[in-house]
């Protein structure tokens, strides 16, 4: 079912143990989005961890700064920038069909989730996460800003691709 960001924020605020999924062989957008959301939710007292699939390049290690390692039993699953179940890679078998909230910018998204927010007008999933963090009323710290910037700059080709908008630049 399609939802809006205000409702998505309410859903996240109602849960305490959240896993955030990225796509297979993650890039700056899926990782930046996941870690920005993770840091925001952790700052609000939630237990949150990011689940990746495939090799993550060392060049993205800085995105994890400030993320607390937490051990908990998952209660809620969110996917960010994952447009298809096959993009879950090695995590597909475990997570396909149990995603509670899908956040994506790909108009071709075919993830089956209880709730979805898909915005093809966004140049990157990180743009959606930026707006969601505002709905959560979480502070956008310098580290969260680094994560958002990484996501937007990655998916806009450092602001050279035609998907770059004035909104992308403002974010």
N, CA, C and O atoms as a DFTB+ gen file, in Angstrom:
684 C
 N C O
     1  1       0.828      -1.164       0.000
     2  2       0.000       0.000       0.000
     3  2       0.887       1.247       0.000
     4  3       1.877       1.306       0.729
     5  1       0.536       2.225      -0.804
     6  2       1.313       3.460      -0.868
     7  2       1.009       4.323       0.353
     8  3      -0.124       4.366       0.832
     9  1       2.027       5.002       0.841
    10  2       1.894       5.852       2.009
    11  2       2.563       7.188       1.733
    12  3       3.195       7.358       0.690
    13  1       2.435       8.129       2.641
    14  2       3.159       9.391       2.524
    15  2       4.238       9.426       3.610
    16  3       4.294       8.545       4.469
    17  1       5.087      10.446       3.563
    18  2       6.207      10.484       4.506
    19  2       5.760      10.738       5.939
    20  3       6.394      10.245       6.872
    21  1       4.711      11.478       6.131
    22  2       4.200      11.719       7.485
    23  2       3.764      10.389       8.113
    24  3       4.079      10.110       9.270
    25  1       3.038       9.574       7.344
    26  2       2.595       8.262       7.837
    27  2       3.790       7.331       8.027
    28  3       3.827       6.563       8.988
    29  1       4.764       7.393       7.123
    30  2       5.965       6.552       7.252
    31  2       6.713       6.907       8.537
    32  3       7.192       6.020       9.243
    33  1       6.812       8.189       8.836
    34  2       7.480       8.618      10.070
    35  2       6.735       8.087      11.291
    36  3       7.356       7.631      12.251
    37  1       5.420       8.146      11.256
    38  2       4.616       7.619      12.377
    39  2       4.866       6.123      12.585
    40  3       4.990       5.648      13.714
    41  1       4.938       5.389      11.460
    42  2       5.207       3.949      11.546
    43  2       6.564       3.690      12.193
    44  3       6.685       2.827      13.062
    45  1       7.573       4.428      11.775
    46  2       8.921       4.237      12.327
    47  2       8.987       4.626      13.801
    48  3       9.663       3.964      14.588
    49  1       8.299       5.679      14.168
    50  2       8.317       6.125      15.559
    51  2       7.602       5.137      16.488
    52  3       7.853       5.116      17.693
    53  1       6.722       4.333      15.924
    54  2       5.968       3.358      16.720
    55  2       6.751       2.065      16.959
    56  3       6.319       1.222      17.746
    57  1       7.881       1.899      16.299
    58  2       8.678       0.670      16.432
    59  2       9.995       0.966      17.144
    60  3      10.496       2.090      17.108
    61  1      10.547      -0.059      17.790
    62  2      11.791       0.130      18.528
    63  2      12.979      -0.647      17.973
    64  3      14.120      -0.257      18.216
    65  1      12.751      -1.731      17.238
    66  2      13.824      -2.605      16.768
    67  2      13.736      -2.733      15.247
    68  3      12.960      -3.531      14.721
    69  1      14.533      -1.944      14.563
    70  2      14.383      -1.758      13.115
    71  2      15.640      -2.179      12.367
    72  3      16.754      -1.816      12.743
    73  1      15.440      -2.956      11.295
    74  2      16.531      -3.278      10.372
    75  2      16.295      -2.517       9.072
    76  3      15.172      -2.421       8.577
    77  1      17.390      -1.978       8.535
    78  2      17.333      -1.232       7.276
    79  2      18.154      -1.998       6.242
    80  3      19.339      -2.264       6.442
    81  1      17.505      -2.345       5.138
    82  2      18.152      -3.109       4.071
    83  2      18.659      -2.197       2.961
    84  3      18.007      -1.218       2.596
    85  1      19.837      -2.535       2.428
    86  2      20.370      -1.865       1.242
    87  2      20.340      -2.848       0.079
    88  3      20.067      -4.034       0.267
    89  1      20.620      -2.355      -1.114
    90  2      20.685      -3.270      -2.253
    91  2      22.059      -3.925      -2.349
    92  3      23.036      -3.465      -1.758
    93  1      22.101      -5.004      -3.108
    94  2      23.301      -5.810      -3.327
    95  2      24.418      -4.946      -3.913
    96  3      24.154      -4.075      -4.741
    97  1      25.650      -5.179      -3.494
    98  2      26.804      -4.369      -3.883
    99  2      26.454      -2.892      -3.770
   100  3      26.356      -2.187      -4.774
   101  1      26.266      -2.433      -2.531
   102  2      25.723      -1.105      -2.284
   103  2      26.592       0.040      -2.788
   104  3      27.821      -0.008      -2.759
   105  1      25.890       1.074      -3.251
   106  2      26.531       2.304      -3.709
   107  2      26.297       3.405      -2.672
   108  3      25.750       3.153      -1.598
   109  1      26.709       4.604      -3.003
   110  2      26.597       5.723      -2.068
   111  2      25.176       6.107      -1.734
   112  3      24.919       6.593      -0.632
   113  1      24.232       5.904      -2.655
   114  2      22.855       6.293      -2.362
   115  2      22.209       5.337      -1.375
   116  3      21.642       5.779      -0.376
   117  1      22.281       4.052      -1.629
   118  2      21.642       3.106      -0.703
   119  2      22.323       3.143       0.669
   120  3      21.642       3.077       1.693
   121  1      23.655       3.248       0.704
   122  2      24.364       3.298       1.982
   123  2      24.150       4.626       2.695
   124  3      23.889       4.653       3.897
   125  1      24.262       5.727       1.958
   126  2      24.044       7.044       2.568
   127  2      22.643       7.159       3.130
   128  3      22.446       7.691       4.223
   129  1      21.661       6.658       2.378
   130  2      20.273       6.681       2.839
   131  2      20.087       5.830       4.085
   132  3      19.467       6.262       5.056
   133  1      20.628       4.618       4.051
   134  2      20.471       3.691       5.172
   135  2      21.126       4.226       6.440
   136  3      20.526       4.188       7.514
   137  1      22.356       4.725       6.321
   138  2      23.050       5.200       7.520
   139  2      22.474       6.520       8.022
   140  3      22.466       6.752       9.231
   141  1      21.998       7.385       7.146
   142  2      21.340       8.626       7.593
   143  2      20.085       8.287       8.388
   144  3      19.841       8.860       9.449
   145  1      19.286       7.349       7.866
   146  2      18.068       6.944       8.570
   147  2      18.413       6.233       9.881
   148  3      17.770       6.469      10.905
   149  1      19.405       5.380       9.850
   150  2      19.844       4.652      11.046
   151  2      20.277       5.626      12.141
   152  3      19.825       5.523      13.281
   153  1      21.142       6.558      11.801
   154  2      21.619       7.533      12.784
   155  2      20.476       8.369      13.343
   156  3      20.436       8.653      14.540
   157  1      19.551       8.760      12.480
   158  2      18.406       9.559      12.921
   159  2      17.553       8.792      13.911
   160  3      17.185       9.315      14.962
   161  1      17.238       7.548      13.571
   162  2      16.406       6.736      14.451
   163  2      17.132       6.395      15.754
   164  3      16.513       6.373      16.817
   165  1      18.430       6.131      15.679
   166  2      19.188       5.871      16.898
   167  2      19.187       7.106      17.803
   168  3      19.133       6.981      19.027
   169  1      19.246       8.287      17.205
   170  2      19.226       9.516      18.013
   171  2      17.886       9.695      18.730
   172  3      17.796      10.420      19.721
   173  1      16.855       9.031      18.223
   174  2      15.529       9.085      18.841
   175  2      15.305       7.923      19.818
   176  3      14.191       7.720      20.303
   177  1      16.369       7.166      20.101
   178  2      16.296       6.092      21.085
   179  2      15.902       4.733      20.533
   180  3      15.623       3.812      21.301
   181  1      15.875       4.592      19.212
   182  2      15.502       3.315      18.597
   183  2      16.720       2.404      18.471
   184  3      17.853       2.876      18.377
   185  1      16.475       1.096      18.469
   186  2      17.504       0.106      18.140
   187  2      17.428      -0.086      16.631
   188  3      16.390      -0.474      16.096
   189  1      18.536       0.189      15.954
   190  2      18.538       0.142      14.494
   191  2      19.870      -0.388      14.003
   192  3      20.925      -0.070      14.553
   193  1      19.804      -1.206      12.955
   194  2      21.033      -1.652      12.291
   195  2      20.797      -1.691      10.787
   196  3      19.673      -1.861      10.314
   197  1      21.890      -1.529      10.054
   198  2      21.874      -1.576       8.594
   199  2      22.354      -2.951       8.162
   200  3      23.374      -3.446       8.641
   201  1      21.602      -3.566       7.243
   202  2      21.938      -4.882       6.703
   203  2      22.331      -4.692       5.238
   204  3      21.531      -4.219       4.432
   205  1      23.554      -5.061       4.904
   206  2      24.032      -4.931       3.529
   207  2      24.154      -6.313       2.883
   208  3      24.043      -7.344       3.546
   209  1      24.384      -6.298       1.581
   210  2      24.558      -7.538       0.829
   211  2      25.684      -7.333      -0.164
   212  3      25.714      -6.332      -0.880
   213  1      26.597      -8.266      -0.208
   214  2      27.720      -8.133      -1.129
   215  2      28.803      -7.255      -0.525
   216  3      28.680      -6.766       0.598
   217  1      29.838      -7.073      -1.276
   218  2      30.992      -6.311      -0.820
   219  2      30.684      -4.818      -0.751
   220  3      30.125      -4.237      -1.681
   221  1      31.065      -4.213       0.375
   222  2      30.919      -2.764       0.550
   223  2      32.313      -2.169       0.470
   224  3      33.198      -2.549       1.237
   225  1      32.513      -1.244      -0.449
   226  2      33.819      -0.639      -0.629
   227  2      34.271       0.142       0.599
   228  3      33.465       0.798       1.258
   229  1      35.561       0.066       0.900
   230  2      36.133       0.770       2.049
   231  2      35.930       2.279       1.931
   232  3      35.944       2.990       2.936
   233  1      35.740       2.766       0.707
   234  2      35.551       4.212       0.531
   235  2      34.277       4.708       1.206
   236  3      34.109       5.913       1.394
   237  1      33.374       3.794       1.572
   238  2      32.124       4.172       2.244
   239  2      32.180       3.969       3.753
   240  3      31.169       4.172       4.426
   241  1      33.311       3.580       4.301
   242  2      33.416       3.338       5.749
   243  2      33.027       4.559       6.570
   244  3      32.473       4.415       7.660
   245  1      33.306       5.762       6.066
   246  2      33.013       6.981       6.813
   247  2      31.517       7.155       7.092
   248  3      31.137       7.868       8.020
   249  1      30.671       6.506       6.292
   250  2      29.226       6.630       6.485
   251  2      28.764       5.984       7.789
   252  3      27.711       6.341       8.318
   253  1      29.543       5.038       8.309
   254  2      29.176       4.301       9.527
   255  2      29.561       5.037      10.805
   256  3      29.205       4.597      11.898
   257  1      30.285       6.153      10.686
   258  2      30.756       6.868      11.875
   259  2      29.579       7.265      12.757
   260  3      28.603       7.853      12.291
   261  1      29.689       6.936      14.026
   262  2      28.650       7.301      14.985
   263  2      27.525       6.288      15.108
   264  3      26.684       6.413      15.998
   265  1      27.490       5.285      14.233
   266  2      26.443       4.264      14.306
   267  2      26.785       3.315      15.452
   268  3      27.885       2.764      15.511
   269  1      25.832       3.133      16.354
   270  2      26.033       2.231      17.486
   271  2      25.702       0.809      17.065
   272  3      24.650       0.559      16.475
   273  1      26.605      -0.130      17.369
   274  2      26.313      -1.543      17.134
   275  2      25.295      -1.968      18.183
   276  3      25.509      -1.763      19.378
   277  1      24.200      -2.553      17.744
   278  2      23.130      -2.928      18.664
   279  2      22.692      -4.363      18.396
   280  3      22.606      -4.802      17.249
   281  1      22.419      -5.075      19.475
   282  2      21.951      -6.450      19.377
   283  2      20.493      -6.480      19.820
   284  3      20.178      -6.114      20.953
   285  1      19.605      -6.916      18.929
   286  2      18.186      -6.954      19.238
   287  2      17.486      -7.902      18.279
   288  3      18.043      -8.301      17.257
   289  1      16.273      -8.248      18.620
   290  2      15.434      -9.059      17.749
   291  2      14.621      -8.104      16.873
   292  3      13.918      -7.236      17.391
   293  1      14.710      -8.259      15.570
   294  2      14.040      -7.316      14.673
   295  2      12.521      -7.350      14.838
   296  3      11.907      -8.395      15.057
   297  1      11.960      -6.170      14.724
   298  2      10.518      -5.981      14.841
   299  2       9.948      -5.384      13.549
   300  3       8.772      -5.566      13.236
   301  1      10.800      -4.670      12.808
   302  2      10.330      -3.911      11.656
   303  2      11.461      -3.864      10.631
   304  3      12.624      -3.691      10.995
   305  1      11.116      -4.021       9.335
   306  2      12.129      -4.051       8.272
   307  2      11.824      -2.957       7.253
   308  3      10.703      -2.837       6.760
   309  1      12.843      -2.170       6.953
   310  2      12.751      -1.074       5.985
   311  2      13.765      -1.331       4.876
   312  3      14.900      -1.717       5.152
   313  1      13.366      -1.122       3.632
   314  2      14.333      -1.177       2.530
   315  2      14.491       0.233       1.966
   316  3      13.517       0.975       1.840
   317  1      15.726       0.593       1.628
   318  2      15.998       1.898       1.026
   319  2      16.748       1.709      -0.288
   320  3      17.774       1.030      -0.343
   321  1      16.221       2.316      -1.334
   322  2      16.861       2.282      -2.656
   323  2      16.944       0.862      -3.220
   324  3      17.864       0.544      -3.973
   325  1      15.991       0.019      -2.857
   326  2      15.943      -1.359      -3.356
   327  2      14.702      -1.469      -4.240
   328  3      13.578      -1.463      -3.740
   329  1      14.907      -1.569      -5.554
   330  2      13.784      -1.516      -6.497
   331  2      13.187      -2.877      -6.832
   332  3      12.101      -2.949      -7.406
   333  1      13.880      -3.949      -6.483
   334  2      13.421      -5.293      -6.867
   335  2      13.913      -6.304      -5.834
   336  3      14.991      -6.124      -5.267
   337  1      13.149      -7.358      -5.580
   338  2      13.612      -8.379      -4.626
   339  2      14.987      -8.950      -4.978
   340  3      15.779      -9.247      -4.084
   341  1      15.275      -9.106      -6.271
   342  2      16.569      -9.676      -6.663
   343  2      17.733      -8.785      -6.224
   344  3      18.855      -9.267      -6.070
   345  1      17.475      -7.488      -6.022
   346  2      18.529      -6.571      -5.586
   347  2      18.890      -6.748      -4.107
   348  3      19.842      -6.136      -3.624
   349  1      18.143      -7.571      -3.400
   350  2      18.502      -7.888      -2.021
   351  2      19.688      -8.851      -1.965
   352  3      20.275      -9.063      -0.904
   353  1      20.039      -9.436      -3.126
   354  2      21.193     -10.321      -3.212
   355  2      21.084     -11.491      -2.260
   356  3      20.064     -12.178      -2.221
   357  1      22.137     -11.717      -1.490
   358  2      22.190     -12.846      -0.568
   359  2      21.140     -12.747       0.540
   360  3      20.895     -13.729       1.241
   361  1      20.523     -11.590       0.706
   362  2      19.492     -11.409       1.735
   363  2      18.076     -11.643       1.205
   364  3      17.109     -11.554       1.962
   365  1      17.951     -11.937      -0.071
   366  2      16.618     -12.081      -0.675
   367  2      15.784     -13.159       0.012
   368  3      14.622     -12.926       0.346
   369  1      16.356     -14.310       0.219
   370  2      15.588     -15.421       0.795
   371  2      15.062     -15.065       2.183
   372  3      13.924     -15.392       2.518
   373  1      15.879     -14.401       2.987
   374  2      15.468     -14.075       4.352
   375  2      14.441     -12.938       4.413
   376  3      13.554     -12.948       5.267
   377  1      14.561     -11.958       3.506
   378  2      13.762     -10.741       3.654
   379  2      12.621     -10.562       2.650
   380  3      11.702      -9.783       2.901
   381  1      12.666     -11.263       1.528
   382  2      11.596     -11.086       0.549
   383  2      10.252     -11.450       1.185
   384  3      10.097     -12.521       1.772
   385  1       9.308     -10.556       1.059
   386  2       7.977     -10.793       1.592
   387  2       7.773     -10.354       3.034
   388  3       6.654     -10.426       3.543
   389  1       8.838      -9.897       3.710
   390  2       8.658      -9.431       5.090
   391  2       9.039      -7.964       5.273
   392  3       9.181      -7.495       6.402
   393  1       9.202      -7.249       4.178
   394  2       9.549      -5.826       4.264
   395  2       8.298      -5.050       4.678
   396  3       7.241      -5.157       4.057
   397  1       8.450      -4.278       5.728
   398  2       7.329      -3.487       6.246
   399  2       7.200      -2.141       5.546
   400  3       6.090      -1.672       5.294
   401  1       8.341      -1.515       5.230
   402  2       8.330      -0.186       4.616
   403  2       9.404      -0.116       3.537
   404  3      10.583      -0.358       3.799
   405  1       8.982       0.216       2.325
   406  2       9.902       0.376       1.193
   407  2       9.999       1.863       0.858
   408  3       8.986       2.519       0.615
   409  1      11.227       2.391       0.849
   410  2      11.486       3.790       0.502
   411  2      12.394       3.798      -0.721
   412  3      13.520       3.304      -0.666
   413  1      11.902       4.361      -1.831
   414  2      12.679       4.275      -3.069
   415  2      12.329       5.416      -4.018
   416  3      11.304       6.083      -3.880
   417  1      13.219       5.611      -4.986
   418  2      12.997       6.641      -6.005
   419  2      12.894       6.046      -7.413
   420  3      12.819       6.796      -8.386
   421  1      12.889       4.760      -7.537
   422  2      12.789       4.105      -8.845
   423  2      11.325       3.841      -9.188
   424  3      10.637       3.106      -8.480
   425  1      10.859       4.442     -10.272
   426  2       9.476       4.246     -10.704
   427  2       9.161       2.803     -11.048
   428  3       7.995       2.410     -11.060
   429  1      10.182       2.011     -11.329
   430  2      10.001       0.603     -11.697
   431  2       9.972      -0.307     -10.472
   432  3       9.946      -1.529     -10.618
   433  1       9.977       0.260      -9.283
   434  2      10.036      -0.521      -8.045
   435  2       8.932      -1.570      -8.019
   436  3       7.765      -1.262      -8.259
   437  1       9.317      -2.832      -7.722
   438  2       8.324      -3.904      -7.607
   439  2       8.510      -4.711      -6.313
   440  3       8.174      -5.894      -6.257
   441  1       9.042      -4.063      -5.289
   442  2       9.160      -4.689      -3.966
   443  2       7.764      -4.815      -3.371
   444  3       6.973      -3.873      -3.418
   445  1       7.470      -5.972      -2.817
   446  2       6.207      -6.157      -2.114
   447  2       6.470      -5.828      -0.648
   448  3       7.224      -6.524       0.032
   449  1       5.831      -4.748      -0.169
   450  2       5.986      -4.309       1.218
   451  2       4.616      -3.933       1.763
   452  3       3.696      -3.628       1.003
   453  1       4.491      -3.957       3.078
   454  2       3.223      -3.552       3.689
   455  2       2.904      -2.103       3.357
   456  3       1.752      -1.763       3.087
   457  1       3.926      -1.248       3.376
   458  2       3.784       0.179       3.052
   459  2       4.941       0.571       2.142
   460  3       6.055       0.071       2.297
   461  1       4.680       1.460       1.199
   462  2       5.732       1.935       0.289
   463  2       5.597       3.429       0.064
   464  3       4.497       3.973      -0.025
   465  1       6.745       4.071      -0.024
   466  2       6.791       5.450      -0.491
   467  2       7.785       5.455      -1.642
   468  3       8.989       5.300      -1.438
   469  1       7.277       5.633      -2.840
   470  2       8.094       5.647      -4.061
   471  2       7.935       7.026      -4.690
   472  3       6.814       7.460      -4.956
   473  1       9.040       7.712      -4.928
   474  2       8.993       9.043      -5.546
   475  2       9.973       9.120      -6.698
   476  3      11.138       9.465      -6.499
   477  1       9.513       8.800      -7.918
   478  2      10.399       8.847      -9.081
   479  2      10.902      10.253      -9.409
   480  3      11.846      10.397     -10.187
   481  1      10.300      11.277      -8.840
   482  2      10.768      12.645      -9.072
   483  2      12.030      12.953      -8.268
   484  3      12.717      13.937      -8.542
   485  1      12.331      12.129      -7.293
   486  2      13.556      12.307      -6.499
   487  2      14.735      11.745      -7.279
   488  3      14.659      10.649      -7.834
   489  1      15.811      12.495      -7.315
   490  2      17.011      12.052      -8.028
   491  2      17.711      10.911      -7.298
   492  3      18.445      10.136      -7.911
   493  1      17.485      10.810      -5.996
   494  2      18.148       9.792      -5.172
   495  2      17.234       9.426      -4.011
   496  3      16.389      10.219      -3.595
   497  1      17.412       8.233      -3.500
   498  2      16.673       7.829      -2.300
   499  2      17.036       8.740      -1.136
   500  3      16.215       8.971      -0.249
   501  1      18.248       9.253      -1.134
   502  2      18.691      10.144      -0.059
   503  2      17.837      11.404       0.031
   504  3      17.691      11.973       1.113
   505  1      17.274      11.845      -1.082
   506  2      16.376      13.008      -1.036
   507  2      15.120      12.654      -0.235
   508  3      14.626      13.471       0.542
   509  1      14.614      11.457      -0.422
   510  2      13.442      10.986       0.319
   511  2      13.785      10.872       1.804
   512  3      12.998      11.279       2.658
   513  1      14.940      10.326       2.107
   514  2      15.361      10.142       3.494
   515  2      15.525      11.496       4.180
   516  3      15.175      11.639       5.351
   517  1      16.045      12.478       3.474
   518  2      16.173      13.835       4.027
   519  2      14.811      14.353       4.479
   520  3      14.672      14.871       5.587
   521  1      13.813      14.211       3.616
   522  2      12.458      14.673       3.943
   523  2      11.864      13.844       5.083
   524  3      11.167      14.387       5.940
   525  1      12.131      12.544       5.101
   526  2      11.625      11.674       6.157
   527  2      12.228      12.051       7.507
   528  3      11.524      12.061       8.517
   529  1      13.507      12.356       7.536
   530  2      14.168      12.750       8.783
   531  2      13.520      14.019       9.334
   532  3      13.344      14.153      10.545
   533  1      13.171      14.932       8.460
   534  2      12.464      16.138       8.912
   535  2      11.115      15.772       9.525
   536  3      10.716      16.354      10.534
   537  1      10.406      14.807       8.922
   538  2       9.120      14.353       9.472
   539  2       9.299      13.666      10.824
   540  3       8.423      13.747      11.685
   541  1      10.425      12.995      11.009
   542  2      10.730      12.341      12.277
   543  2      11.090      13.361      13.360
   544  3      11.111      13.040      14.548
   545  1      11.370      14.583      12.934
   546  2      11.796      15.661      13.829
   547  2      13.134      15.330      14.505
   548  3      13.383      15.699      15.652
   549  1      13.967      14.635      13.764
   550  2      15.317      14.317      14.236
   551  2      16.268      15.413      13.746
   552  3      16.045      16.028      12.703
   553  1      17.304      15.637      14.501
   554  2      18.302      16.638      14.119
   555  2      19.140      16.115      12.956
   556  3      19.545      14.953      12.949
   557  1      19.395      16.967      11.986
   558  2      20.305      16.588      10.900
   559  2      21.696      17.046      11.315
   560  3      22.073      18.207      11.148
   561  1      22.440      16.099      11.858
   562  2      23.798      16.355      12.346
   563  2      24.757      16.433      11.159
   564  3      24.381      16.076      10.043
   565  1      25.982      16.891      11.382
   566  2      26.964      16.878      10.286
   567  2      27.162      15.481       9.689
   568  3      27.312      15.355       8.474
   569  1      27.165      14.426      10.521
   570  2      27.347      13.071      10.003
   571  2      26.157      12.652       9.144
   572  3      26.344      12.059       8.082
   573  1      24.946      12.950       9.586
   574  2      23.758      12.632       8.791
   575  2      23.800      13.422       7.485
   576  3      23.456      12.891       6.429
   577  1      24.214      14.672       7.549
   578  2      24.341      15.489       6.335
   579  2      25.355      14.871       5.368
   580  3      25.132      14.878       4.157
   581  1      26.469      14.335       5.889
   582  2      27.458      13.649       5.039
   583  2      26.825      12.459       4.326
   584  3      27.075      12.228       3.143
   585  1      26.010      11.714       5.049
   586  2      25.344      10.544       4.461
   587  2      24.379      10.976       3.354
   588  3      24.372      10.390       2.271
   589  1      23.579      11.986       3.623
   590  2      22.619      12.487       2.627
   591  2      23.368      13.016       1.397
   592  3      23.002      12.714       0.261
   593  1      24.404      13.798       1.633
   594  2      25.183      14.351       0.523
   595  2      25.779      13.234      -0.338
   596  3      25.762      13.312      -1.566
   597  1      26.298      12.206       0.309
   598  2      26.880      11.081      -0.425
   599  2      25.836      10.436      -1.322
   600  3      26.109      10.144      -2.486
   601  1      24.641      10.212      -0.787
   602  2      23.572       9.604      -1.577
   603  2      23.166      10.442      -2.762
   604  3      23.061       9.936      -3.879
   605  1      22.935      11.731      -2.527
   606  2      22.485      12.611      -3.617
   607  2      23.596      12.789      -4.652
   608  3      23.341      12.728      -5.855
   609  1      24.822      13.009      -4.188
   610  2      25.909      13.227      -5.154
   611  2      26.206      11.965      -5.968
   612  3      26.556      12.059      -7.144
   613  1      26.073      10.806      -5.363
   614  2      26.307       9.554      -6.079
   615  2      25.307       9.375      -7.214
   616  3      25.693       9.107      -8.352
   617  1      24.018       9.525      -6.902
   618  2      22.994       9.238      -7.910
   619  2      22.761      10.370      -8.905
   620  3      21.996      10.210      -9.856
   621  1      23.413      11.508      -8.694
   622  2      23.324      12.588      -9.683
   623  2      24.645      12.757     -10.432
   624  3      24.821      13.724     -11.174
   625  1      25.566      11.823     -10.241
   626  2      26.861      11.929     -10.905
   627  2      27.579      13.204     -10.503
   628  3      28.093      13.934     -11.351
   629  1      27.611      13.463      -9.213
   630  2      28.178      14.706      -8.665
   631  2      27.491      15.921      -9.281
   632  3      28.133      16.909      -9.638
   633  1      26.178      15.820      -9.395
   634  2      25.309      16.905      -9.848
   635  2      25.475      17.235     -11.333
   636  3      25.191      18.356     -11.756
   637  1      25.938      16.254     -12.130
   638  2      26.095      16.450     -13.575
   639  2      24.996      15.786     -14.382
   640  3      24.745      16.200     -15.514
   641  1      24.325      14.762     -13.840
   642  2      23.303      14.044     -14.591
   643  2      22.043      14.900     -14.747
   644  3      21.804      15.829     -13.975
   645  1      21.262      14.572     -15.744
   646  2      20.043      15.338     -16.022
   647  2      18.971      15.167     -14.950
   648  3      18.000      15.923     -14.931
   649  1      19.126      14.189     -14.059
   650  2      18.148      14.032     -12.978
   651  2      18.370      15.034     -11.839
   652  3      17.544      15.128     -10.932
   653  1      19.476      15.782     -11.881
   654  2      19.761      16.788     -10.868
   655  2      18.726      17.905     -10.965
   656  3      18.482      18.457     -12.038
   657  1      18.132      18.223      -9.832
   658  2      17.118      19.285      -9.787
   659  2      17.556      20.359      -8.806
   660  3      18.530      20.187      -8.073
   661  1      16.827      21.465      -8.799
   662  2      17.086      22.508      -7.808
   663  2      16.920      21.933      -6.397
   664  3      17.662      22.296      -5.485
   665  1      15.949      21.040      -6.224
   666  2      15.730      20.391      -4.930
   667  2      16.958      19.580      -4.531
   668  3      17.375      19.611      -3.372
   669  1      17.542      18.849      -5.490
   670  2      18.756      18.066      -5.215
   671  2      19.847      18.985      -4.683
   672  3      20.517      18.658      -3.704
   673  1      20.019      20.104      -5.311
   674  2      21.068      21.045      -4.910
   675  2      20.774      21.668      -3.547
   676  3      21.693      21.857      -2.751
   677  1      19.514      21.990      -3.263
   678  2      19.154      22.554      -1.968
   679  2      19.407      21.540      -0.857
   680  3      19.926      21.893       0.203
   681  1      19.044      20.291      -1.096
   682  2      19.256      19.248      -0.080
   683  2      20.729      19.065       0.156
   684  3      21.124      18.234       0.974
